[in-house]
Amino acid sequence: MPIITAPHEFNEAELYVDLRSIVGDSLFLKCEGFNFAGSIKLKAATEMVEAAERDGILTPSSILIESSSGNLGVALSMLAASKGYKFVCVTDSRCNPSSRLLMEALGSEVHIIEEPADIGGLLGARINYVQACLEADDRYVWLNQYSNPGNWRAHHRTTAPSIASQFPELDVLFVGAGTTGTLMGCARYFKQWHRPVKIVAIDSVGSSTFGTKPGRRMIPGLGTSVRPPLLDESYVDDVVHVEEADTIRACHLLARSGFVFGGSTGTVVSGAMDWLARHPAARRTAVALAPDLGERYLNTVYRSNWIQDCYGEEVLDCVANMTRAEAGRQRSNGSSVDWPVSSSDQPPMLAALGDAGSEACIDVQPPLSIGSGSAGHG
């Protein structure tokens, strides 16, 4: 049995779920949420912190500070508690309440940004606050997940080789795009592998990561309002954009089979289902990455009144009426699952929000430059 002395020493990374009976196509889901931080972000957090320690940037008197919408903040909170650092997570009102409480339980300070910046919106305001702290006190150290190469190196060193060892006949890999650290680490690895692997990035509608028009996004995790500095599209073979309503449906379809995953995982699975249906193949090995589990989304993705307010009453009708076999038959026939379209062009919550934004929304603002440093003092 494993015996550990520090929480980051445990990370069960060799668990896969065969989704064929649920989605109707051959798809293996790599589960990355079985660690004390609860998500794939533990890998990047550990890599960036240990690199900063080796380089002498992070010392016992340092105060870690990072902008995060949730999962990385939790991972850094756990590491900071274990290693004896102070940590300030700069987030905004989109952060799940459970993530905030977990960070505070680990001894971290959580600073919540309420007002968007003129340039960059809420993310821009978060970055502005971090930079102000760096200028005011030289004890602050910003790892900068958005441009830190340790973000992608963690997955080049661990996640991708793990998949390669388990699936030597891998044909296609589906990876969600947030900061694009996971995407870039896996893509760089498999572009040098012994056989071609198609890398499909999964993004949210409303994200501007791949140059599409920015819009409101209600679910934290994947997608950005700013093009990530880590992204190199030459390593990406295809991109699928997923409507958030389809994210919700995929999460509930998985839950009906006993698997409660996070919103990011629902987006990845929905995008993979769509891509596989549009690219039928007699034999194919496909893997998708599940960044986290669903406990932190119980008040949103799995809460019926929140879903109805945000997306309309019809969003889950198809999931309630559709068996796994029916969903599978539609997928195996090469068509997408026949999710019904809401009769309303704009769900009631969005109509009520107008342009002011809300606790669940990311606002649309001009693009922001995040810089290129890997870690820095004030």
Buried (B, 14 or more C-beta within 10 A) or exposed (E): EEEEEEBBEEBEBEEBBEBBEBBBBBBBBBBBBBBBBBBBBBBBBBBBBBBBBEEEBBEEEBBBBBBBBBBBBBBBBBBBBBBEBBBBBBBBBBBBEBBBEBBEEBEBBBBBBEEBBEBBBBBBBBBBBBBEBBEEEEBBBBBBBBBBBBBBBBBBBBBBBBBBEEBEEBBBBBBBBBBBBBBBBBBBBBBEEEEEBBBBBBBBBBBBBBEBEBBBBBBBBBBBBBBBBBBBBEBBBBBBBBBBBBBBBBBBBBBBEEBBBBBBBBBBBBBBBBBBBEBEEEEBBBBBBBBBBBBBBEEBBBEEEBBBBBBBBBBBBBBEEBEBEBBBEBBBEEEBBEBBEBEEEEBBBBEEBEEEBBEBBBBBBEBBEBEEEBBBBB
